[in-house]
Each structure stands twice: as structure tokens, then as C-alpha cells.
Amino acid sequence: MLVTFSSKDHGNITMFGDMAQSLITMMGFTTKIPGAIRAEDVASALVNLEKNIELAQQQQISHQDKQQAIDDEDEKEPEIGIAVRAVPLIDLLKSAIAAKSYVMWE
């Protein structure tokens, strides 16, 4: 499943459903699709998202350190972190705040 985020003054962003649902949850909203954030709630959604991404990064770093000790000899591709995957959505939220606009996903 693909989820598309949209706002008035920003291009649409499409993500795989599992990542989109994780980010929606991190913003403090239900993963019901379609969904929306009212213009007055976008700023708090951004704060929640950034806070939860920071927590997820800390957990991922400690997990990677433990895993690297176990798999020291295996050559694996590095995982793309949630912080990197969230960048387009964070840009969309910042644009929506500047334009005093809503954010929708479907």
C-alpha cells in the first residue's frame, strides 16, 4: 500500500504504507487512511514527529552497536534510518505551517 501526503503549497509525497503509518503515529494521529491534520494542529504534529524521531534514532543507534558486535564479520548494507525517510514529510509540514495550511494523507 502507498500513502500520499499533500498540502496546498507543497508537492505530494508518496511513501510505503508501513513507513507512512509509523510517521503518522509519531505525529500523534491515528493511522486511519485517509486522514488529515487541521492547519492549527500542524505545528504540534511537527514537534511530536521530531521528538519521536530523535527517540527512534537513539534506539536505532544502540541496536546497531549491539548488532555490529554480533555481525562484525558480515558485510551488510546500512539501514536507511527513519530520520532520513521522514525528511520529505518534515519539509511538507514546515511548508504547511508557513502557508497556514492543512495536511492530508490518502
Residue, then its C-alpha position, 0 to 999 in steps of 0.5 A: m500500500l502507498v500513502t500520499f501526503s499533500s498540502k496546498d503549497h507543497g508537492n505530494i509525497t508518496m511513501f510505503g504504507d508501513m513507513a507512512q503509518s509509523l510517521i503518522t503515529m509519531m505525529g500523534f494521529t491515528t493511522k486511519i487512511p485517509g486522514a488529515i491534520r487541521a492547519e492549527d494542529v500542524a505545528s504540534a504534529l511537527v514537534n511530536l514527529e521530531k521528538n519521536i524521531e530523535l527517540a527512534q534514532q537513539q534506539q536505532i543507534s544502540h541496536q546497531d552497536k549491539q548488532q555490529a558486535i554480533d555481525d562484525e564479520d558480515e558485510k551488510e548494507p546500512e539501514i536507511g534510518i527513519a530520520v532520513r525517510a521522514v525528511p520529505l514529510i518534515d519539509l511538507l509540514k514546515s511548508a504547511i505551517a508557513a502557508k497556514s495550511y492543512v495536511m492530508w494523507e490518502 
